[in-house]
Amino acid sequence: MDTEISTVKTAAQKKKEKKEREKQKKLAQKKAEITKEGNKKEDDETTTSEEKKNDKVISAKKQDSVEADGDAEPEDGLKKKKKKGGKEETKEKGKGPGKKTIAAMQEALKKMKEEEERLKREQEERLRQEEIREQARQEQLRLEQERKEKKKLKEKQRKERLKAEGKFLTTKQKQDRARAQAMIEAFKAQGVELPEIGEKKPRPGIICTYFLQNVFTEKFIKVVILIIEIILGTRIRPNKLKQQTSIEKKEEEKIDNEASAAQVQVEIVDEPVKEEQEKKEEDDVKDSWDADTTDDEQEEEDKSDDILKTLEKEKPVQKELEKKESSESDTESESGSESDSEDESEEDSEVEDKVPDSARKKERAKERIQNRRTEAEKKKSLDNLRAAVVCVLGHVDTGKTKILDKLRRTNVQDGEAGGITQQIGATNVPIEAIQESTKHVKGFADKKFKIPGLLIIDTPGHESFSNLRNRGSSLCDIAILVVDIMHGLEPQTIESINLLKAKKCPFVVALNKIDRLYDWQTMNRKDVQDIVKNQESNTQREFERRSKDIIVQFAEQSLNAAVYYENPDPREYVSLVPTSAITGEGMGNLLALIVDACQGPLAKRLMYSEELQATVLEVKALPGLGTTIDCILVNGILREGDTVIIAGTDGPIVTQIRSLLMPQPLKELRVKNAYIEHREVKAAQGIKIAAKDLEKAIAGLNLQVVQKPDEIDVMKEEIAKELSSALGNIRLAERGVYVQASTLGALEALLDFLKSSKIPYSGIRIGPVVKKDVMKASIMLEHDSQYATILAFDVKIERDAQELADSLGVKIFQADIIYHLFDKFTNYREELKQRKRDENKHIAVFPCKLKILPQYVFNSRDPIVIGVMVEAGIVKEGTPLCVPSKDFVDLGMVTSIEYNHKSVESARKGQEVCIKIEPVPGEAPKMFGRHFEAKDFLVSKVSTLIYHLSSI
């Protein structure tokens, strides 16, 4: 079957063989024709026939492949077409090319070869020329370098020779010498006697020198002659005197010109030679492309500059001395003409402008400031009172902000984070609101109000915000101490009492939360005394008991206290006012008591003064306004455009007020509401100041206003003294977290809290978290990764900053409450510690000593499962064990621990546990009873050295 299959041919193969036979016939015919035409023709014809043969073979192959894939009918059609085409081709090929065409083709080929050879020769010639040019250029560069080096060496030798001779001068030195010579000539023209070179003037005595320099000056002699002329009546008028002096000067100039003419003629011969030498030297210096001045030349330049400076300084000193003498002589000669006195006064004023005396200016500025303050003190009167600054203090959650909300009829407390006040807020309460609130108070409706209102400052009560309480209490005229009647005096309440004692600030106590007394009945729009009397007897008894307890607690703090309507002497006893911030009971009585105190014993303290007194409370960054400062204006007037000086971390900041912003009446300064812009603000008010360069301002220090430019230095010194103590508190560590807060007060509170928690901080900033802060915090990644964190307290985090932090591995913790921020960071640190423990669990080996319990040997070999008692240390999973008594034979590693049939990670001293010991991979497993026994102790394999040291 195989042979039959191999001998049978397909239709395609048959067609192909037929085509080959036809091609062979055509080739035979062509050869016969070519032999007749000649040898040349035969050669050409064979080439063309071979090309055609190849084309036909390719086409035949393509046709075969098509026929093999297709059907039988298209194959027959193609065959017929090919036959026809073959006949036509044989007819065309039978003609062949003529002799002329062959000759033309040969000629064209010859020309092409010649053209190629010519192009090749040109290319070689061009490359050779380029190589020659490159060699010439290299040679030229070498020669140029040699020439420069020779020139440089020659120039150096010339300079050394000139320096050795002492003749070398640079162009600048020549200019300095010419300038000095011109100055000397100017001094000579003014009549100053200068000694010639080599001449030594006789030195007069000390007294003679003093009189010549300070008394018998040229101007003094002129004044003496003037006095004599006035006495004798022979004084020349100023105009005639000027004409006479001008004539004399002209004559002197003529004589000098005639005298110097002969000298010029003598020197004229030598000058051209010298000038040529100098020009040559200058040209040589210019030609040296890298000639630089040496250190000696620089020293000579510095010396020449010093000489010029000293000569220039002598002028104003002489003029000042002349001014002093002329002023003394002017006082003596009062009978002079008016025109002369005016000229002299103008000259004196010009000299004063040219020579400013900084010390005298400072003294004048200090005197002016002192005079202004004394005048402001004199203008004070009891008829013109300012608004009283009232500070609200107390423990956290006693209801300080809620009391203010009730007075203002606002809801600030609910809008704060966690209901906790974390900034100082200032509220202006106008007199109309006070009148409305005190309508129902007995005997207060007919009173006349002298004060324009109250400025109430709300302070935080948390332990962390003691700095803000301190800042608030130092500003206030009278304070409200809020005490929870249910809890009495608490830690921050006692701290506030001590602050008020230290500042000697009077205060009123608000016994808040009386509505929490059992069975309390709310009665609005009544006097609180009547409300208490109208309560049930058990409620009254509870109120009396709790109020007496608080009075006792005040007595423990060395203070006398009494309920305000039972107060025998308000000057000796602290008044207690029952209040309820929620119902509003007692608010009118509280305000009435404060107004009585302000218009009575505190009236002298509240007298309005024109001298500015303002304190910076907070530094805030607000969108659209930049960095602003919140100020309490206690006295004086602030105007838009005033130049103010405030304390900054890098020193006092001098800036100009761009805008004065105030909240609406009964609105808080810290709440982000619409501000009203004012041209000027009169005390006492809480204001927000927008100005430049406030980023580094420090809160808690005074703000000064400059009225004249010379007062800037004086006020800078005053603020710098206050600043030196404030800056000592903020100290950064080399390694620590990066802290950011919205205000400086909050930042200080957070830093104090971190310091007490022993958390270091390496960077601080006020304002939102931006990319720059993340870059600074990322530095800690190189030192200590746990501190590569940003603690953002009450600030926003920019989106690009958060993305950058995520990419760099910096953690940002944000919170509105200081304690939440601390908790987040401590939890993060614990997570890092735990992660490190888990990573190093297999590396860290804890020391332990185990006693084998022989009755609890469950498996003696691979793995060893035995019961042990931990005699010392701690055993954990992964602890390698060995037997010291058997030459520290390695038993293996503890893979599991069970205690009371429960799997545990570790066992401590005194516990009896079951452990499973698996052998070390690659070593023969050890066996209980052969390699160690029940009497042997098992210890963790820390190292032999540590074991020996511990046994010693």
Buried (B, 14 or more C-beta within 10 A) or exposed (E): EEEEEEEEEEEBEEBBEEBEEBBEEBBEEBEEBBEEBEEEBBEBBBEBBEEBBEEBEEEBEEBBEEBEEEEEEEBEEBBEEBEEEBEEEBEEBEEBEEEEEBEEEEEEEEEEEEEEEEEEEEEEEEEEEEEEEEEEEEEEEEEEEEEEEEBBEEBEEBBEEEEEEEEBBBEBBEEBEEEBEEBEEEBEEEEEEEEEEEEEEEEEEEEEEEEEEEEEBEEBEEBEEBBEEBEEEEBEEEEEEEEEEEEEEEEEEEEEEEEEEEEEEEEEEEEEEEEEEEEEBBEBBEEBEEBEEEEEBEEBBEEBEEEBEEBEEEBEEBBBBBBEBBEEBBEEBEEBEEEEEEEBEEBBEEBEEEEEEEEEBBEBBBEBBEEBEEEBEEEBEEEEBBBBBBBBBBBBBBBBBBBBBBBBEBEBBEEBEEEBBBBBBBBBBBBEBBBEBBEBBEEBEEBEBBBBBBBBBBBBBBBBBBBBBBBBBBBBBBBBBBBBBEBBBBEBBBBBBEBBEEBEBBBBBBBBBBBEBEEBEEBEEBBBBEBBEEBEEEBBEBBEEBBEEBBEBBEEEEBEBBBBBEBEEBEEBBBBBBBBBBBBBBBBBBBBBBBBBBBEEBBEEBBBBBBBBBBBBBBBBBEEBBBBBBBBBBBBEBEBEBBBBBBBBEEBBBBEBBBBBBBEBBBBBBEEEEBEEBEEBBBBBBBBBBBEBBBBBBBBBBBBBBEEEBBBBBBBEBBBEBBEEBBEEBEEEEEBBBBBBBBBBBBBBBBBBBEEEEBBBBBBBBBBBBBEBBBBBBBBEEEEEBBBBBBBBBBBBBEEBBEBBEEEEBBBBBBBBBBBBBEBBEEBBEEEEEEEEEEEEEEEBEBBBBBBBEEBBEEBBEBBBBBBBBBBBBBBBBBBBBBBEEEEBBBBBBEBBBEEEEEBEBBEEEBBBBBBBBBEEEEEBBEBEEBBEEEBBBBBBBEEEBBEEEEE
